[in-house]
Amino acid sequence: MSLKQQASQGAEINEKLAALMTNSNAVRAIASAVEGTLGPKGLDTMLVDKFGD
């Protein structure tokens, strides 16, 4: 395998890892937003933006 092919594969792995980390962070953000609404003692929660909508 040539050095160019190895570098190309390394870049592909870095892109896949970056996508995986982005997805992981998105899941964590959603989980933290809804954690209080889950379970038998969950509360109703309203999400409001800065304009009150």
Backbone as a printed PyTorch tensor [residue, N CA C, xyz], in Angstrom:
tensor([[[  0.8590,  -1.1750,   0.0000],
         [  0.0000,   0.0000,   0.0000],
         [  0.9020,   1.2350,   0.0000]],

        [[  0.5720,   2.1800,  -0.8450],
         [  1.4010,   3.3780,  -0.9610],
         [  1.0910,   4.3580,   0.1690]],

        [[  1.9880,   5.2950,   0.3520],
         [  1.8270,   6.3110,   1.3900],
         [  0.5830,   7.1610,   1.1330]],

        [[  0.2990,   7.4200,  -0.1490],
         [ -0.8880,   8.2200,  -0.5110],
         [ -2.1720,   7.4950,  -0.1220]],

        [[ -2.2230,   6.1820,  -0.3420],
         [ -3.4040,   5.4040,   0.0290],
         [ -3.5760,   5.3720,   1.5400]],

        [[ -2.4800,   5.2420,   2.2770],
         [ -2.5570,   5.2220,   3.7360],
         [ -3.0530,   6.5560,   4.2660]],

        [[ -2.5720,   7.6440,   3.6950],
         [ -3.0170,   8.9690,   4.1200],
         [ -4.5000,   9.1560,   3.8230]],

        [[ -4.9550,   8.6460,   2.6900],
         [ -6.3620,   8.7520,   2.3180],
         [ -7.2410,   7.9830,   3.3020]],

        [[ -6.7960,   6.8030,   3.6810],
         [ -7.5690,   6.0080,   4.6410],
         [ -7.5900,   6.6710,   6.0040]],

        [[ -6.4870,   7.2810,   6.4030],
         [ -6.4410,   7.9940,   7.6790],
         [ -7.4120,   9.1500,   7.7120]],

        [[ -7.5210,   9.8670,   6.5890],
         [ -8.4580,  10.9890,   6.5110],
         [ -9.8890,  10.4830,   6.6010]],

        [[-10.1630,   9.3400,   5.9610],
         [-11.5080,   8.7660,   6.0100],
         [-11.8680,   8.3590,   7.4340]],

        [[-10.9210,   7.7960,   8.1360],
         [-11.1630,   7.3850,   9.5250],
         [-11.4200,   8.6130,  10.3930]],

        [[-10.6500,   9.6990,  10.1780],
         [-10.8520,  10.9250,  10.9460],
         [-12.2340,  11.5160,  10.6900]],

        [[-12.6930,  11.4750,   9.4410],
         [-14.0240,  11.9880,   9.1140],
         [-15.1070,  11.1480,   9.7860]],

        [[-14.9330,   9.8310,   9.7840],
         [-15.9170,   8.9510,  10.4280],
         [-15.9370,   9.1830,  11.9310]],

        [[-14.7660,   9.3690,  12.5330],
         [-14.6930,   9.6190,  13.9650],
         [-15.3440,  10.9600,  14.3050]],

        [[-15.1290,  11.9690,  13.4750],
         [-15.7440,  13.2750,  13.7030],
         [-17.2630,  13.1770,  13.6230]],

        [[-17.7810,  12.4240,  12.6500],
         [-19.2310,  12.2440,  12.5260],
         [-19.7810,  11.5000,  13.7220]],

        [[-19.0550,  10.4940,  14.1920],
         [-19.4840,   9.7370,  15.3630],
         [-19.5370,  10.6260,  16.6030]],

        [[-18.5450,  11.4660,  16.7800],
         [-18.5210,  12.3700,  17.9340],
         [-19.6530,  13.4040,  17.8520]],

        [[-19.9340,  13.8950,  16.6550],
         [-21.0200,  14.8540,  16.4750],
         [-22.3620,  14.2120,  16.8350]],

        [[-22.5770,  12.9930,  16.3630],
         [-23.8180,  12.2840,  16.6830],
         [-23.9190,  12.0050,  18.1710]],

        [[-22.8200,  11.6330,  18.7810],
         [-22.8050,  11.3580,  20.2170],
         [-23.1630,  12.6080,  21.0150]],

        [[-22.6110,  13.7440,  20.6330],
         [-22.9200,  14.9950,  21.3280],
         [-24.3810,  15.3910,  21.1410]],

        [[-24.9350,  15.1370,  19.9670],
         [-26.3420,  15.4510,  19.7180],
         [-27.2470,  14.5890,  20.5880]],

        [[-26.9240,  13.3100,  20.7140],
         [-27.7190,  12.4130,  21.5500],
         [-27.6580,  12.8500,  23.0100]],

        [[-26.4830,  13.2290,  23.4690],
         [-26.3440,  13.6940,  24.8580],
         [-27.1610,  14.9560,  25.1100]],

        [[-27.1670,  15.8800,  24.1450],
         [-27.9310,  17.1190,  24.2990],
         [-29.4240,  16.8360,  24.3770]],

        [[-29.9070,  15.9510,  23.5370],
         [-31.3290,  15.5920,  23.5540],
         [-31.6740,  14.8730,  24.8530]],

        [[-30.8090,  13.9640,  25.2780],
         [-31.0630,  13.2220,  26.5160],
         [-31.1260,  14.1560,  27.7170]],

        [[-30.2470,  15.1390,  27.7630],
         [-30.2780,  16.0590,  28.8980],
         [-31.5090,  16.9560,  28.8620]],

        [[-32.0300,  17.2250,  27.6680],
         [-33.2200,  18.0680,  27.5400],
         [-34.4820,  17.3480,  27.9960]],

        [[-34.5330,  16.0170,  27.8580],
         [-35.7600,  15.2920,  28.1760],
         [-35.6350,  14.4000,  29.4090]],

        [[-34.4940,  14.4230,  30.1090],
         [-34.3090,  13.4990,  31.2210],
         [-35.3360,  13.6980,  32.3380]],

        [[-35.8010,  14.9020,  32.5520],
         [-36.7780,  15.1440,  33.6070],
         [-38.1750,  14.6770,  33.2570]],

        [[-38.4240,  14.3360,  32.0030],
         [-39.7580,  13.9230,  31.5860],
         [-39.9140,  12.4110,  31.5760]],

        [[-38.8420,  11.6910,  31.8730],
         [-38.8770,  10.2350,  31.7960],
         [-39.1310,   9.6140,  33.1600]],

        [[-39.6810,   8.4250,  33.1510],
         [-39.8690,   7.6820,  34.3890],
         [-41.2290,   7.8990,  35.0100]],

        [[-41.4850,   7.1740,  36.1060],
         [-42.8040,   7.2570,  36.7470],
         [-43.0790,   8.6140,  37.3950]],

        [[-42.0400,   9.3520,  37.7390],
         [-42.2310,  10.6700,  38.3460],
         [-41.8490,  11.7820,  37.3860]],

        [[-41.9500,  11.4910,  36.1020],
         [-41.5830,  12.4690,  35.0820],
         [-42.5170,  13.6660,  35.1020]],

        [[-41.9770,  14.8000,  34.7840],
         [-42.7470,  16.0400,  34.7740],
         [-42.9700,  16.4960,  33.3410]],

        [[-44.0750,  17.1860,  33.1160],
         [-44.3100,  17.7880,  31.8080],
         [-43.3680,  18.9840,  31.6790]],

        [[-42.7370,  19.0910,  30.5440],
         [-41.7630,  20.1540,  30.3170],
         [-42.0920,  20.8650,  29.0240]],

        [[-41.9540,  22.1740,  29.0420],
         [-42.2010,  22.9610,  27.8490],
         [-40.8850,  23.5810,  27.4160]],

        [[-40.5120,  23.3950,  26.1620],
         [-39.3160,  23.9970,  25.6170],
         [-39.6960,  25.3360,  24.9870]],

        [[-39.0100,  26.3810,  25.3830],
         [-39.3340,  27.7230,  24.9120],
         [-38.0600,  28.3600,  24.3600]],

        [[-38.1870,  29.0070,  23.1880],
         [-37.0150,  29.6850,  22.6420],
         [-36.9220,  31.0980,  23.2330]],

        [[-35.9240,  31.8560,  22.7960],
         [-35.6950,  33.1880,  23.3790],
         [-36.8130,  34.1810,  23.0810]],

        [[-37.6710,  33.8650,  22.1090],
         [-38.7890,  34.7400,  21.7760],
         [-40.0900,  34.3390,  22.4710]],

        [[-40.0510,  33.2730,  23.2610],
         [-41.2290,  32.8230,  23.9730],
         [-42.0940,  31.8580,  23.2040]],

        [[-41.6690,  31.4410,  22.0450],
         [-42.4470,  30.4960,  21.2430],
         [-42.1490,  29.0730,  21.6480]]])
